[in-house]
Amino acid sequence: MTDTDATSGWVTEFVRDHPDAAVATLRADGSTHVARVELAAVGDRIQSTGAPSLVRTRNIRRDPRCSLFVFGPYPRWLGLDAEARILDGTDAPELLVRLLKARHGDRTPPGMVLGHDEATGGDRLFPERDYLDRVRRDQLFVFDFRILRSYGNPHA
């Protein structure tokens, strides 16, 4: 099975239901680097959070090609070949909050954001204003994936 359109409803629904994934990016020497990520379906887009210090950030800035492996309950899974864009403009903080609300909105009270807490290594609730300040301070951003091809066993 292949699908060249990120707006495909079943791709975004699979990601919405199963956000745990791994992303493979290309190092300068052509070898792969793999990292665990949590994806979000934001409208018809597949996105994840990003930071300047990540190896995948360096790799994607140099070469936007990547692959995502989305974990479903065995035997379900989804592979996505993609090109990633880094959305790090002045609207990045608001885009990041939108991503987190798309991912965690049902568990988040109004005015709050469920985000990663570096001090504890887990997620916690932040007042939205405080989280926006943190995003600006740490220059956090969004990876936006343009899906080129999908494959796997998502409908088992």
Helices and strands as residue ranges (DSSP letters): H 9-17, E 20-26, E 32-38, E 40-42, E 45-50, H 55-62, E 65-71, E 77-87, H 92-104, G 105-107, E 112-117, E 122-127, H 128-138, E 141-153
